[in-house]
């Protein structure tokens, strides 16, 4: 209870100490111990789904997008930031798009909004596309398997290799069919925003205040929030999240030629489906 109170309120140890009537040093020891135990369970609660489940996941994304073209979509990718005290000598690196000091987390979620892969700890100034290229899912082609794709926002490049990520067509001057395709893609991608929204609402103080912890512990806090989110989803503890307006990246990544061709093929299939 002490740990959950500290995490939900994002307050100092001395205040938690006063509320529970225990010494601050005990609060510090308890929160560190519970935090370590939760993070140690990451492999049990945050894991890539087996190939046998990909058909079910794809069918759910197709229903969300209202298009069979998305039946091989098996995840949505996105990023979230947590404000933190700035580490010494790293002021420039940790200033994010909102001009706050923060660290970031990249996450992939399935159709139920469960996190199936996370990577936390990069400075807030890093673009989503840069974090992607450092991640294990990209470097080791961990997910999705060949023949499947992820959906992402304009912060990611539209790409085919080493993993396939489909992003919206860029404004302005889009033809109606491309706008309709963007709408379908957004319906498929909204699950990652909903997951972040639920996590931010449940642990609102963590994402509103500057967490008074060192950088390494801030990474553990992000991971713990993601793990407990999955535990809540598994136990049907869901609610309407407070969605935030997306913030466009400072510089949009360049789409890759293979990714553009793959997206154009999807658009052609999407238009044919609509005509039928």
Backbone as CSV, one residue per row, in Angstrom:
resi,resn,N_x,N_y,N_z,CA_x,CA_y,CA_z,C_x,C_y,C_z
1,UNK,0.830,-1.209,0.000,0.000,0.000,0.000,0.864,1.258,0.000
2,UNK,1.962,1.204,0.703,2.883,2.342,0.717,3.424,2.611,-0.678
3,UNK,3.807,1.551,-1.362,4.343,1.683,-2.715,3.289,2.248,-3.665
4,UNK,2.076,1.708,-3.615,1.016,2.173,-4.511,0.659,3.628,-4.222
5,UNK,0.644,4.008,-2.945,0.355,5.396,-2.595,1.422,6.322,-3.157
6,UNK,2.695,5.924,-2.992,3.788,6.746,-3.523,3.699,6.866,-5.038
7,UNK,3.384,5.757,-5.715,3.338,5.764,-7.171,2.148,6.561,-7.680
8,UNK,0.992,6.418,-7.038,-0.217,7.111,-7.492,-0.146,8.615,-7.239
9,UNK,0.490,9.006,-6.120,0.543,10.431,-5.775,1.800,11.114,-6.285
10,UNK,2.824,10.340,-6.590,4.062,10.931,-7.079,4.652,11.930,-6.112
11,UNK,4.549,11.624,-4.825,4.955,12.569,-3.795,6.279,12.165,-3.172
12,UNK,6.815,13.039,-2.309,8.105,12.785,-1.674,7.972,11.713,-0.601
13,UNK,9.095,11.055,-0.301,9.087,9.990,0.705,8.687,10.519,2.080
14,UNK,9.040,11.755,2.395,8.720,12.287,3.710,7.212,12.453,3.890
15,UNK,6.502,12.741,2.779,5.042,12.876,2.866,4.410,11.503,3.036
16,UNK,4.903,10.509,2.293,4.417,9.137,2.459,4.695,8.665,3.880
17,UNK,5.854,9.040,4.413,6.211,8.684,5.779,5.215,9.251,6.774
18,UNK,4.812,10.492,6.566,3.850,11.127,7.459,2.481,10.472,7.381
19,UNK,2.055,10.104,6.154,0.737,9.498,5.973,0.656,8.135,6.650
20,UNK,1.698,7.318,6.504,1.660,5.952,7.022,2.290,5.815,8.410
21,UNK,2.908,6.882,8.906,3.489,6.832,10.237,4.688,5.916,10.347
22,UNK,5.517,5.891,9.304,6.725,5.071,9.321,7.906,5.957,8.900
23,UNK,9.117,5.609,9.294,10.280,6.450,8.987,10.513,6.577,7.476
24,UNK,11.011,7.716,7.013,11.309,7.889,5.580,12.261,6.837,5.036
25,UNK,13.236,6.423,5.851,14.177,5.411,5.374,13.469,4.087,5.101
26,UNK,12.442,3.777,5.881,11.666,2.549,5.664,10.839,2.663,4.389
27,UNK,10.256,3.849,4.174,9.503,4.081,2.934,10.410,3.877,1.733
28,UNK,11.607,4.437,1.802,12.570,4.312,0.698,12.918,2.852,0.449
29,UNK,13.170,2.111,1.507,13.539,0.703,1.370,12.375,-0.115,0.820
30,UNK,11.163,0.167,1.301,9.990,-0.596,0.855,9.691,-0.347,-0.615
31,UNK,9.710,0.903,-1.028,9.387,1.216,-2.427,10.427,0.627,-3.367
32,UNK,11.704,0.689,-2.983,12.748,0.101,-3.823,12.581,-1.409,-3.935
33,UNK,12.235,-2.055,-2.823,12.107,-3.517,-2.824,10.925,-3.956,-3.683
34,UNK,9.764,-3.299,-3.525,8.579,-3.676,-4.297,8.772,-3.338,-5.772
35,UNK,9.404,-2.187,-6.036,9.658,-1.798,-7.421,10.533,-2.838,-8.116
36,UNK,11.560,-3.300,-7.432,12.451,-4.311,-8.014,11.716,-5.618,-8.278
37,UNK,10.827,-6.013,-7.364,10.074,-7.257,-7.537,9.128,-7.169,-8.739
38,UNK,8.475,-6.017,-8.897,7.548,-5.852,-10.026,8.309,-5.871,-11.344
39,UNK,9.421,-5.141,-11.416,10.207,-5.088,-12.647,10.769,-6.470,-12.981
40,UNK,11.104,-7.256,-11.948,11.637,-8.598,-12.185,10.616,-9.519,-12.828
41,UNK,9.327,-9.165,-12.734,8.271,-9.995,-13.329,7.939,-9.589,-14.757
42,UNK,8.737,-8.694,-15.340,8.428,-8.143,-16.668,8.271,-9.235,-17.726
43,UNK,9.149,-10.225,-17.723,9.097,-11.268,-18.751,7.823,-12.106,-18.653
44,UNK,7.205,-12.126,-17.490,5.976,-12.901,-17.313,4.755,-12.149,-17.833
45,UNK,4.763,-10.823,-17.681,3.577,-10.038,-18.018,3.702,-9.261,-19.328
46,UNK,4.928,-8.998,-19.778,5.129,-8.279,-21.035,5.912,-9.193,-21.966
47,UNK,5.237,-9.794,-22.925,5.889,-10.762,-23.798,5.243,-10.756,-25.175
48,UNK,6.029,-11.080,-26.170,5.571,-11.152,-27.559,4.651,-12.354,-27.718
49,UNK,3.492,-12.181,-28.334,2.554,-13.303,-28.463,3.083,-14.394,-29.382
50,UNK,2.708,-15.639,-29.136,3.129,-16.732,-30.032,2.460,-16.602,-31.388
51,UNK,3.063,-17.229,-32.386,2.556,-17.111,-33.758,1.140,-17.648,-33.900
52,UNK,0.758,-18.592,-33.051,-0.589,-19.166,-33.123,-1.673,-18.144,-32.807
53,UNK,-1.309,-17.069,-32.095,-2.296,-16.054,-31.707,-2.375,-14.895,-32.691
54,UNK,-1.486,-14.855,-33.672,-1.431,-13.695,-34.563,-2.698,-13.558,-35.401
55,UNK,-3.319,-14.671,-35.774,-4.565,-14.595,-36.545,-5.674,-13.918,-35.774
56,UNK,-5.787,-14.232,-34.486,-6.807,-13.608,-33.634,-6.531,-12.121,-33.476
57,UNK,-5.253,-11.778,-33.265,-4.885,-10.370,-33.110,-5.181,-9.598,-34.400
58,UNK,-4.792,-10.168,-35.546,-5.041,-9.513,-36.827,-6.520,-9.316,-37.101
59,UNK,-7.337,-10.315,-36.768,-8.785,-10.197,-36.978,-9.361,-9.071,-36.134
60,UNK,-8.848,-8.898,-34.920,-9.324,-7.826,-34.051,-8.947,-6.454,-34.607
61,UNK,-7.728,-6.319,-35.135,-7.329,-5.045,-35.742,-8.147,-4.770,-37.005
62,UNK,-8.476,-5.803,-37.766,-9.298,-5.620,-38.961,-10.692,-5.115,-38.580
63,UNK,-11.242,-5.652,-37.493,-12.552,-5.173,-37.032,-12.465,-3.725,-36.566
64,UNK,-11.380,-3.389,-35.876,-11.226,-2.015,-35.396,-11.104,-1.031,-36.555
65,UNK,-10.344,-1.417,-37.585,-10.154,-0.544,-38.754,-11.301,-0.633,-39.741
66,UNK,-12.175,-1.632,-39.548,-13.293,-1.887,-40.459,-12.793,-2.144,-41.876
67,UNK,-11.716,-2.926,-41.950,-11.130,-3.268,-43.250,-10.317,-4.540,-43.113
68,UNK,-10.553,-5.480,-44.028,-9.799,-6.735,-44.021,-8.338,-6.520,-44.389
69,UNK,-7.999,-5.365,-44.953,-6.615,-5.064,-45.308,-5.724,-5.093,-44.057
70,UNK,-6.319,-4.828,-42.899,-5.563,-4.778,-41.652,-5.585,-6.107,-40.903
71,UNK,-5.956,-7.176,-41.576,-6.021,-8.483,-40.919,-4.646,-9.062,-40.612
72,UNK,-3.589,-8.483,-41.175,-2.228,-8.913,-40.836,-1.504,-7.847,-40.006
73,UNK,-2.279,-6.928,-39.446,-1.732,-5.982,-38.474,-1.744,-6.673,-37.111
74,UNK,-0.608,-6.733,-36.444,-0.532,-7.475,-35.174,0.001,-6.610,-34.040
75,UNK,-0.112,-5.299,-34.181,0.318,-4.443,-33.085,0.334,-2.983,-33.490
76,UNK,0.305,-2.128,-32.476,0.415,-0.685,-32.685,1.591,-0.184,-31.852
77,UNK,2.395,0.690,-32.435,3.604,1.184,-31.776,3.453,2.667,-31.466
78,UNK,3.980,3.076,-30.319,3.905,4.477,-29.927,4.888,4.767,-28.814
79,UNK,4.913,6.029,-28.371,5.845,6.437,-27.320,5.177,7.324,-26.297
80,UNK,5.732,7.329,-25.083,5.219,8.160,-23.996,6.408,8.703,-23.216
81,UNK,6.206,9.859,-22.573,7.265,10.493,-21.802,6.860,10.583,-20.333
82,UNK,7.854,10.510,-19.451,7.636,10.748,-18.027,8.595,11.854,-17.602
83,UNK,8.034,12.881,-16.980,8.871,13.995,-16.542,9.755,13.547,-15.381
84,UNK,10.973,14.047,-15.368,11.918,13.635,-14.348,12.848,14.791,-14.021
85,UNK,13.539,14.665,-12.891,14.580,15.626,-12.578,15.723,15.438,-13.567
86,UNK,16.282,16.529,-14.023,17.301,16.427,-15.056,18.605,15.879,-14.496
87,UNK,19.139,14.822,-15.124,20.447,14.312,-14.701,21.528,15.370,-14.948
88,UNK,22.542,15.380,-14.095,23.613,16.358,-14.243,24.307,16.276,-15.587
89,UNK,24.623,17.418,-16.155,25.368,17.547,-17.407,24.611,17.015,-18.632
90,UNK,23.311,16.716,-18.486,22.557,16.168,-19.621,21.321,17.016,-19.934
91,UNK,21.399,18.296,-19.655,20.233,19.159,-19.788,19.681,19.169,-21.211
92,UNK,20.541,19.324,-22.208,20.072,19.432,-23.587,19.414,18.142,-24.066
93,UNK,19.979,16.995,-23.699,19.464,15.722,-24.185,18.071,15.410,-23.662
94,UNK,17.764,15.864,-22.466,16.523,15.453,-21.823,15.390,16.470,-21.972
95,UNK,15.569,17.490,-22.808,14.468,18.431,-23.069,13.612,17.865,-24.190
96,UNK,12.327,17.625,-23.903,11.452,16.994,-24.892,10.704,18.033,-25.719
97,UNK,9.711,17.566,-26.479,8.967,18.450,-27.387,8.154,19.506,-26.653
98,UNK,7.837,19.253,-25.381,7.079,20.222,-24.587,7.993,21.079,-23.725
99,UNK,9.304,21.019,-24.029,10.319,21.804,-23.327,10.377,21.448,-21.851
100,UNK,10.149,20.161,-21.530,10.262,19.639,-20.179,11.362,18.589,-20.144
101,UNK,11.944,18.387,-18.972,12.911,17.310,-18.813,12.158,15.992,-18.683
102,UNK,12.537,14.993,-19.481,11.807,13.731,-19.438,12.662,12.593,-19.975
103,UNK,12.181,11.366,-19.682,12.688,10.167,-20.321,11.519,9.545,-21.080
104,UNK,11.807,8.712,-22.050,10.762,8.204,-22.928,10.666,6.688,-22.861
105,UNK,9.499,6.180,-23.264,9.289,4.745,-23.369,8.620,4.446,-24.700
106,UNK,9.194,3.521,-25.455,8.555,3.013,-26.669,7.808,1.744,-26.309
107,UNK,6.604,1.600,-26.840,5.797,0.424,-26.512,5.055,-0.073,-27.743
108,UNK,4.851,-1.382,-27.777,4.000,-2.029,-28.767,2.863,-2.697,-28.008
109,UNK,1.636,-2.476,-28.435,0.481,-3.076,-27.767,-0.275,-3.962,-28.749
110,UNK,-1.016,-4.924,-28.189,-1.859,-5.771,-29.022,-3.264,-5.197,-29.108
111,UNK,-4.204,-5.953,-29.652,-5.566,-5.460,-29.867,-6.304,-5.192,-28.564
112,UNK,-5.881,-5.827,-27.462,-6.518,-5.620,-26.165,-5.914,-4.465,-25.386
113,UNK,-4.876,-3.854,-25.939,-4.211,-2.769,-25.236,-3.143,-3.236,-24.268
114,UNK,-2.768,-4.514,-24.319,-1.689,-5.011,-23.471,-0.343,-4.667,-24.093
115,UNK,0.607,-4.281,-23.266,1.960,-4.039,-23.745,2.621,-5.386,-24.020
116,UNK,3.112,-5.563,-25.238,3.793,-6.805,-25.585,5.298,-6.576,-25.767
117,UNK,5.723,-5.316,-25.781,7.143,-4.991,-25.824,7.308,-3.548,-25.389
118,UNK,8.254,-3.299,-24.499,8.547,-1.925,-24.091,10.052,-1.726,-24.057
119,UNK,10.463,-0.467,-24.224,11.858,-0.096,-24.062,11.890,1.321,-23.510
120,UNK,12.423,1.484,-22.311,12.360,2.766,-21.617,13.745,3.269,-21.278
121,UNK,13.860,4.593,-21.136,15.078,5.192,-20.630,15.796,6.156,-21.543
122,UNK,15.354,6.306,-22.784,16.026,7.233,-23.686,15.706,8.678,-23.318
123,UNK,16.632,9.610,-23.569,16.377,11.024,-23.260,15.156,11.553,-24.001
124,UNK,14.476,12.502,-23.386,13.247,13.041,-23.949,13.422,13.728,-25.285
125,UNK,14.648,14.131,-25.623,14.873,14.825,-26.891,14.909,13.875,-28.081
126,UNK,15.023,12.565,-27.834,15.131,11.614,-28.932,13.795,11.466,-29.652
127,UNK,13.832,11.493,-30.975,12.639,11.278,-31.781,12.224,9.806,-31.720
128,UNK,10.936,9.565,-31.957,10.426,8.192,-31.946,11.180,7.309,-32.938
129,UNK,11.454,7.856,-34.108,12.138,7.064,-35.132,13.566,6.703,-34.712
130,UNK,14.208,7.575,-33.960,15.575,7.299,-33.490,15.554,6.206,-32.422
131,UNK,14.590,6.278,-31.509,14.461,5.260,-30.472,14.176,3.906,-31.110
132,UNK,13.312,3.896,-32.138,12.989,2.655,-32.832,14.250,1.967,-33.337
133,UNK,15.161,2.717,-33.925,16.342,2.120,-34.539,17.339,1.599,-33.507
134,UNK,17.190,2.005,-32.249,18.006,1.445,-31.180,17.340,0.226,-30.537
135,UNK,16.082,-0.004,-30.801,15.331,-1.026,-30.077,15.649,-2.427,-30.574
136,UNK,15.415,-3.402,-29.694,15.688,-4.793,-30.040,14.711,-5.308,-31.087
137,UNK,13.473,-4.820,-31.072,12.506,-5.309,-32.071,12.943,-4.937,-33.477
138,UNK,13.642,-3.802,-33.608,14.148,-3.358,-34.910,15.471,-4.045,-35.239
139,UNK,16.416,-3.989,-34.330,17.761,-4.498,-34.613,17.786,-6.009,-34.780
140,UNK,16.936,-6.694,-34.029,16.923,-8.160,-34.085,15.697,-8.702,-34.807
141,UNK,14.908,-7.802,-35.381,13.690,-8.189,-36.112,12.820,-9.117,-35.266
142,UNK,12.595,-8.722,-34.016,11.869,-9.583,-33.084,10.374,-9.643,-33.368
143,UNK,9.801,-8.488,-33.761,8.347,-8.436,-33.934,8.010,-7.212,-34.770
144,UNK,7.104,-7.343,-35.725,6.293,-8.520,-36.047,7.040,-9.482,-36.972
145,UNK,6.553,-10.726,-37.112,7.168,-11.665,-38.056,6.971,-11.196,-39.496
146,UNK,7.738,-11.753,-40.392,7.603,-11.422,-41.809,6.185,-11.757,-42.288
147,UNK,5.613,-10.847,-43.047,4.252,-11.030,-43.527,3.209,-10.295,-42.696
148,UNK,3.632,-9.755,-41.547,2.745,-8.975,-40.677,3.312,-7.570,-40.529
149,UNK,2.506,-6.656,-40.007,2.998,-5.297,-39.836,2.435,-4.664,-38.564
150,UNK,3.098,-3.576,-38.144,2.634,-2.721,-37.064,2.079,-1.440,-37.662
151,UNK,1.228,-0.752,-36.915,0.773,0.572,-37.321,1.344,1.594,-36.351
152,UNK,1.733,2.742,-36.885,2.296,3.807,-36.070,1.839,5.160,-36.568
153,UNK,2.162,6.209,-35.801,1.787,7.557,-36.217,2.899,8.157,-37.065
154,UNK,2.785,9.462,-37.331,3.740,10.120,-38.232,5.118,10.293,-37.617
155,UNK,5.276,9.925,-36.343,6.590,9.987,-35.728,7.503,8.857,-36.163
156,UNK,6.934,7.866,-36.856,7.705,6.712,-37.327,7.768,6.716,-38.849
157,UNK,8.817,6.137,-39.413,8.884,6.033,-40.871,8.013,4.886,-41.363
158,UNK,7.467,5.045,-42.563,6.772,3.939,-43.223,7.860,3.050,-43.822
159,UNK,7.960,1.809,-43.348,9.103,0.992,-43.704,8.687,-0.465,-43.897
160,UNK,9.535,-1.212,-44.602,9.287,-2.632,-44.871,10.312,-3.527,-44.188
161,UNK,11.560,-3.086,-44.089,12.631,-3.881,-43.500,13.372,-3.046,-42.455
162,UNK,13.886,-3.668,-41.385,13.830,-5.093,-41.041,12.494,-5.537,-40.459
163,UNK,11.664,-4.590,-40.053,10.292,-4.899,-39.673,9.382,-3.958,-40.458
164,UNK,8.129,-4.349,-40.600,7.195,-3.549,-41.390,6.337,-2.690,-40.468
165,UNK,6.391,-1.370,-40.703,5.554,-0.411,-39.979,4.830,0.441,-41.012
166,UNK,3.523,0.507,-40.896,2.710,1.315,-41.806,2.232,2.558,-41.059
167,UNK,2.484,3.710,-41.642,2.106,4.992,-41.041,1.154,5.734,-41.983
168,UNK,0.500,6.790,-41.500,-0.455,7.502,-42.359,0.226,8.237,-43.509
169,UNK,-0.531,8.472,-44.561,-0.079,9.375,-45.616,-0.002,10.777,-45.034
170,UNK,0.992,11.516,-45.464,1.219,12.836,-44.894,0.351,13.885,-45.583
171,UNK,-0.147,14.801,-44.776,-0.868,15.959,-45.280,0.164,16.949,-45.830
172,UNK,-0.248,17.973,-46.560,-1.609,18.252,-47.044,-1.827,17.704,-48.450
173,UNK,-2.974,18.011,-49.012,-3.267,17.676,-50.407,-3.535,16.216,-50.651
174,UNK,-4.115,15.530,-49.693,-4.408,14.114,-49.871,-5.706,13.928,-50.646
175,UNK,-5.732,12.924,-51.505,-6.970,12.568,-52.191,-7.902,11.898,-51.181
176,UNK,-9.216,11.899,-51.431,-10.169,11.335,-50.462,-9.868,9.894,-50.068
177,UNK,-9.400,9.068,-51.022,-9.128,7.666,-50.699,-7.999,7.544,-49.673
178,UNK,-6.994,8.399,-49.775,-5.895,8.354,-48.812,-6.349,8.852,-47.441
179,UNK,-7.239,9.841,-47.415,-7.779,10.294,-46.130,-8.584,9.181,-45.475
180,UNK,-9.339,8.447,-46.286,-10.129,7.341,-45.756,-9.211,6.237,-45.232
181,UNK,-8.125,5.983,-45.945,-7.153,4.996,-45.476,-6.528,5.448,-44.156
182,UNK,-6.176,6.727,-44.046,-5.621,7.260,-42.801,-6.586,7.080,-41.636
183,UNK,-7.874,7.274,-41.917,-8.888,7.111,-40.865,-8.934,5.667,-40.382
184,UNK,-8.896,4.728,-41.321,-8.901,3.310,-40.947,-7.648,2.958,-40.146
185,UNK,-6.504,3.476,-40.568,-5.260,3.208,-39.850,-5.329,3.798,-38.443
186,UNK,-5.907,4.978,-38.308,-6.034,5.606,-36.997,-6.919,4.781,-36.070
187,UNK,-7.974,4.189,-36.617,-8.856,3.335,-35.799,-8.111,2.110,-35.299
188,UNK,-7.193,1.597,-36.115,-6.391,0.452,-35.686,-5.341,0.870,-34.660
189,UNK,-4.807,2.072,-34.815,-3.703,2.522,-33.964,-4.156,3.082,-32.628
190,UNK,-5.435,3.410,-32.494,-5.908,4.108,-31.301,-5.684,3.305,-30.033
191,UNK,-5.527,1.982,-30.143,-5.364,1.154,-28.951,-4.108,1.514,-28.168
192,UNK,-3.038,1.932,-28.847,-1.824,2.285,-28.123,-2.023,3.598,-27.375
193,UNK,-2.758,4.543,-27.964,-3.058,5.794,-27.273,-3.968,5.536,-26.075
194,UNK,-4.912,4.606,-26.220,-5.789,4.263,-25.109,-5.015,3.623,-23.966
195,UNK,-4.033,2.786,-24.298,-3.218,2.156,-23.253,-2.415,3.203,-22.490
196,UNK,-1.787,4.121,-23.227,-1.057,5.199,-22.560,-2.015,6.059,-21.742
197,UNK,-3.210,6.304,-22.292,-4.191,7.124,-21.581,-4.620,6.492,-20.269
198,UNK,-4.864,5.175,-20.283,-5.244,4.489,-19.048,-4.096,4.504,-18.042
199,UNK,-2.873,4.294,-18.532,-1.728,4.300,-17.632,-1.525,5.683,-17.018
200,UNK,-1.697,6.732,-17.826,-1.539,8.097,-17.318,-2.657,8.460,-16.336
201,UNK,-3.873,7.967,-16.596,-4.990,8.271,-15.710,-4.848,7.528,-14.385
202,UNK,-4.428,6.271,-14.453,-4.297,5.474,-13.234,-3.167,5.994,-12.345
203,UNK,-2.056,6.374,-12.978,-0.904,6.882,-12.232,-0.666,8.333,-12.652
204,UNK,-1.690,9.149,-12.540,-1.651,10.497,-13.113,-0.526,11.355,-12.551
205,UNK,-0.243,11.225,-11.252,0.772,12.087,-10.661,2.156,11.801,-11.214
206,UNK,2.403,10.537,-11.593,3.710,10.186,-12.151,3.960,10.944,-13.448
207,UNK,2.904,11.153,-14.226,3.066,11.782,-15.536,2.821,13.289,-15.499
208,UNK,2.356,13.813,-14.355,2.097,15.244,-14.235,3.239,15.942,-13.523
209,UNK,3.736,15.305,-12.456,4.798,15.900,-11.662,6.163,15.415,-12.137
210,UNK,7.198,16.145,-11.677,8.560,15.668,-11.892,8.853,14.600,-10.849
211,UNK,9.123,13.382,-11.287,9.387,12.304,-10.351,10.752,12.520,-9.715
212,UNK,10.763,12.591,-8.387,11.997,12.889,-7.674,12.818,11.616,-7.472
213,UNK,13.238,11.044,-8.553,14.061,9.837,-8.508,15.185,9.981,-9.531
214,UNK,16.199,9.169,-9.359,17.294,9.161,-10.324,16.837,8.509,-11.620
215,UNK,17.660,8.712,-12.650,17.279,8.271,-13.988,16.988,6.775,-14.031
216,UNK,17.850,5.958,-13.442,17.662,4.502,-13.492,16.352,4.107,-12.826
217,UNK,16.026,4.750,-11.704,14.785,4.419,-11.017,13.576,4.920,-11.806
218,UNK,13.736,6.026,-12.528,12.652,6.502,-13.375,12.304,5.500,-14.456
219,UNK,13.324,4.839,-15.001,13.101,3.788,-15.994,12.333,2.632,-15.359
220,UNK,12.703,2.267,-14.132,12.001,1.191,-13.433,10.551,1.568,-13.157
221,UNK,10.300,2.825,-12.835,8.930,3.285,-12.581,8.081,3.140,-13.845
222,UNK,8.625,3.532,-14.993,7.899,3.371,-16.253,7.578,1.908,-16.524
223,UNK,8.578,1.046,-16.330,8.357,-0.385,-16.560,7.315,-0.937,-15.602
224,UNK,7.363,-0.528,-14.327,6.393,-1.010,-13.343,4.976,-0.580,-13.702
225,UNK,4.827,0.657,-14.183,3.500,1.139,-14.594,2.963,0.290,-15.748
226,UNK,3.831,-0.050,-16.699,3.412,-0.871,-17.841,3.028,-2.276,-17.389
227,UNK,3.805,-2.861,-16.483,3.509,-4.209,-15.983,2.178,-4.219,-15.249
228,UNK,1.966,-3.236,-14.358,0.712,-3.203,-13.600,-0.479,-2.898,-14.504
229,UNK,-0.243,-2.143,-15.577,-1.306,-1.930,-16.561,-1.735,-3.266,-17.165
230,UNK,-0.771,-4.099,-17.540,-1.103,-5.406,-18.116,-1.846,-6.286,-17.115
231,UNK,-1.444,-6.220,-15.852,-2.138,-6.994,-14.818,-3.589,-6.537,-14.718
232,UNK,-3.811,-5.246,-14.798,-5.180,-4.716,-14.749,-5.990,-5.178,-15.965
233,UNK,-5.372,-5.150,-17.144,-6.069,-5.589,-18.358,-6.435,-7.062,-18.255
234,UNK,-5.512,-7.880,-17.759,-5.775,-9.312,-17.618,-6.919,-9.587,-16.650
235,UNK,-7.135,-8.680,-15.706,-8.207,-8.838,-14.728,-9.428,-7.976,-15.058
236,UNK,-9.498,-7.512,-16.333,-10.643,-6.719,-16.814,-10.878,-5.455,-15.991
237,UNK,-9.833,-4.905,-15.417,-9.931,-3.645,-14.682,-9.651,-2.513,-15.672
238,UNK,-10.666,-2.160,-16.439,-10.521,-1.184,-17.512,-11.430,0.009,-17.255
239,UNK,-11.113,1.115,-17.885,-11.937,2.314,-17.776,-11.641,3.202,-18.972
240,UNK,-12.466,4.214,-19.156,-12.267,5.138,-20.279,-11.051,6.010,-19.991
241,UNK,-10.025,5.955,-20.832,-8.823,6.753,-20.581,-9.025,8.200,-20.971
242,UNK,-8.169,9.059,-20.404,-8.160,10.473,-20.785,-7.155,10.625,-21.920
243,UNK,-7.662,10.590,-23.140,-6.768,10.689,-24.302,-6.256,12.111,-24.450
244,UNK,-5.005,12.236,-24.816,-4.396,13.531,-25.037,-4.200,13.764,-26.521
245,UNK,-4.209,15.017,-26.895,-3.959,15.354,-28.287,-2.527,14.982,-28.646
246,UNK,-2.322,14.273,-29.756,-0.954,13.903,-30.119,-0.118,15.129,-30.447
247,UNK,1.153,15.054,-30.089,2.098,16.135,-30.378,2.955,15.701,-31.556
248,UNK,2.943,16.480,-32.619,3.724,16.129,-33.794,5.211,16.222,-33.488
249,UNK,6.011,15.330,-34.035,7.454,15.398,-33.808,8.042,16.652,-34.428
250,UNK,9.174,17.076,-33.888,9.833,18.268,-34.421,10.186,18.087,-35.897
251,UNK,10.646,16.902,-36.225,11.036,16.620,-37.609,10.497,15.252,-37.980
252,UNK,9.646,15.190,-38.988,9.053,13.920,-39.364,10.091,13.058,-40.082
253,UNK,10.136,11.771,-39.754,11.117,10.894,-40.382,10.811,10.689,-41.859
254,UNK,11.816,10.324,-42.594,11.659,10.087,-44.029,11.154,8.665,-44.270
255,UNK,10.071,8.555,-45.034,9.546,7.231,-45.373,10.517,6.517,-46.310
256,UNK,10.604,5.211,-46.177,11.487,4.419,-47.018,10.744,3.928,-48.254
257,UNK,11.480,3.750,-49.342,10.863,3.418,-50.635,10.055,2.124,-50.557
258,UNK,10.615,1.081,-49.929,9.888,-0.190,-49.822,8.630,-0.026,-48.986
259,UNK,8.720,0.789,-47.937,7.552,1.026,-47.100,6.462,1.767,-47.851
260,UNK,6.857,2.741,-48.658,5.884,3.502,-49.450,5.182,2.584,-50.444
261,UNK,5.951,1.711,-51.114,5.344,0.791,-52.075,4.376,-0.168,-51.383
262,UNK,4.765,-0.650,-50.218,3.893,-1.571,-49.485,2.606,-0.865,-49.061
263,UNK,2.720,0.381,-48.609,1.532,1.135,-48.219,0.646,1.418,-49.422
264,UNK,1.243,1.698,-50.576,0.450,1.945,-51.783,-0.310,0.684,-52.210
265,UNK,0.319,-0.480,-52.036,-0.380,-1.733,-52.341,-1.576,-1.906,-51.394
266,UNK,-1.352,-1.606,-50.117,-2.451,-1.678,-49.154,-3.577,-0.720,-49.525
267,UNK,-3.206,0.489,-49.989,-4.217,1.458,-50.397,-5.035,0.925,-51.566
268,UNK,-4.363,0.293,-52.548,-5.070,-0.269,-53.707,-6.051,-1.351,-53.257
269,UNK,-5.621,-2.225,-52.344,-6.518,-3.258,-51.824,-7.656,-2.645,-51.027
270,UNK,-7.332,-1.598,-50.277,-8.338,-0.897,-49.478,-9.410,-0.270,-50.377
271,UNK,-8.970,0.378,-51.479,-9.924,0.987,-52.421,-10.765,-0.072,-53.111
272,UNK,-10.131,-1.187,-53.490,-10.895,-2.270,-54.132,-11.946,-2.835,-53.197
273,UNK,-11.578,-2.968,-51.926,-12.514,-3.460,-50.911,-13.705,-2.502,-50.772
274,UNK,-13.426,-1.222,-50.753,-14.499,-0.233,-50.618,-15.408,-0.235,-51.844
275,UNK,-14.818,-0.411,-53.042,-15.627,-0.440,-54.253,-16.557,-1.636,-54.277
276,UNK,-16.047,-2.775,-53.793,-16.903,-3.983,-53.730,-18.040,-3.766,-52.743
